[in-house]
Amino acid sequence: MNKAVIFDLDGVIVSTDGYHYKAWKLLADREGIYFDKDINNRLRGVSRRKSLEIILEKSNSSYSEEQINEMLEYKNNIYRKSLKSLTRNNIIENFNELYNVLRTNNVKLAIGSSSKNTKTILRQLELLDKFEAIADGNDISKSKPDPEVFLIAAKRLNMNPVDCFVVEDAIAGIKAAKAGNMIAIAINDATKSALADYKIENLLEIKNIVLGGKS
């Protein structure tokens, strides 16, 4: 039976959470809106637009569509500039070893990320050509917990969703995986989700989950 692993990007293969936090914080400070790391944690796995809506919950002001679009562009410009500092050294520990084992065993690999900057990040990490399929924020109309991004990735891999493992660090991502009838592997914050099929502390644990006793 063919198997596939669909990886979320931020928090699974690379950690850009600090970059997101800095960019959102600069925007919030500019607008005079309270923002902290607890609020930032609520933004994991959701789209840029939805993230801004969460931040604006702390504002007493109302905003036009033009103002909202300007804020999104302001944040994204700051974030994209910070991504220029990413290198292969920013790849999360053990991912490269896991990648090699899965490829050796003919497991299909894809990215399923809500980020519209997915390809920029993968290019900086020198991983852009390492996946058989990429589905990201540019492909979807509904962000996680909707399963759209994962279903697109599975379709591009020509895989049945039930044969796909999804690796996620966000609870919204675990919900999306299960809504798409996929096997959900949780790491970091996502391990708080009761919906996860597997909970791991280290990416290398995925080898046994997907391959059994093979190596």
ChimeraX attribute file (.defattr): number of C-alpha atoms within 10 A of each C-alpha:
attribute: neighborCount
match mode: 1-to-1
recipient: residues
	/A:1	3
	/A:2	10
	/A:3	19
	/A:4	24
	/A:5	26
	/A:6	29
	/A:7	24
	/A:8	27
	/A:9	23
	/A:10	21
	/A:11	20
	/A:12	21
	/A:13	22
	/A:14	21
	/A:15	15
	/A:16	18
	/A:17	14
	/A:18	13
	/A:19	16
	/A:20	20
	/A:21	20
	/A:22	16
	/A:23	19
	/A:24	25
	/A:25	20
	/A:26	15
	/A:27	20
	/A:28	21
	/A:29	11
	/A:30	10
	/A:31	13
	/A:32	11
	/A:33	16
	/A:34	14
	/A:35	18
	/A:36	12
	/A:37	11
	/A:38	8
	/A:39	15
	/A:40	19
	/A:41	13
	/A:42	15
	/A:43	22
	/A:44	22
	/A:45	27
	/A:46	22
	/A:47	20
	/A:48	19
	/A:49	13
	/A:50	13
	/A:51	18
	/A:52	19
	/A:53	14
	/A:54	15
	/A:55	21
	/A:56	19
	/A:57	11
	/A:58	14
	/A:59	15
	/A:60	8
	/A:61	9
	/A:62	9
	/A:63	11
	/A:64	8
	/A:65	9
	/A:66	9
	/A:67	11
	/A:68	16
	/A:69	13
	/A:70	12
	/A:71	19
	/A:72	17
	/A:73	13
	/A:74	15
	/A:75	22
	/A:76	18
	/A:77	12
	/A:78	17
	/A:79	20
	/A:80	16
	/A:81	11
	/A:82	16
	/A:83	17
	/A:84	11
	/A:85	9
	/A:86	19
	/A:87	15
	/A:88	14
	/A:89	9
	/A:90	14
	/A:91	19
	/A:92	15
	/A:93	15
	/A:94	13
	/A:95	16
	/A:96	16
	/A:97	12
	/A:98	17
	/A:99	18
	/A:100	11
	/A:101	17
	/A:102	22
	/A:103	13
	/A:104	10
	/A:105	12
	/A:106	12
	/A:107	17
	/A:108	20
	/A:109	23
	/A:110	24
	/A:111	28
	/A:112	28
	/A:113	30
	/A:114	28
	/A:115	22
	/A:116	17
	/A:117	16
	/A:118	21
	/A:119	17
	/A:120	16
	/A:121	22
	/A:122	22
	/A:123	14
	/A:124	16
	/A:125	18
	/A:126	14
	/A:127	14
	/A:128	17
	/A:129	11
	/A:130	14
	/A:131	17
	/A:132	13
	/A:133	20
	/A:134	25
	/A:135	27
	/A:136	23
	/A:137	19
	/A:138	13
	/A:139	16
	/A:140	19
	/A:141	10
	/A:142	14
	/A:143	23
	/A:144	24
	/A:145	20
	/A:146	20
	/A:147	23
	/A:148	23
	/A:149	29
	/A:150	34
	/A:151	24
	/A:152	19
	/A:153	28
	/A:154	30
	/A:155	13
	/A:156	14
	/A:157	20
	/A:158	12
	/A:159	16
	/A:160	15
	/A:161	23
	/A:162	14
	/A:163	16
	/A:164	29
	/A:165	25
	/A:166	27
	/A:167	30
	/A:168	33
	/A:169	23
	/A:170	29
	/A:171	25
	/A:172	21
	/A:173	33
	/A:174	32
	/A:175	22
	/A:176	25
	/A:177	31
	/A:178	20
	/A:179	16
	/A:180	21
	/A:181	18
	/A:182	24
	/A:183	22
	/A:184	26
	/A:185	27
	/A:186	28
	/A:187	23
	/A:188	16
	/A:189	14
	/A:190	24
	/A:191	21
	/A:192	15
	/A:193	16
	/A:194	13
	/A:195	17
	/A:196	23
	/A:197	16
	/A:198	16
	/A:199	20
	/A:200	16
	/A:201	11
	/A:202	12
	/A:203	21
	/A:204	17
	/A:205	15
	/A:206	20
	/A:207	17
	/A:208	11
	/A:209	13
	/A:210	16
	/A:211	14
	/A:212	9
	/A:213	8
	/A:214	10
	/A:215	11
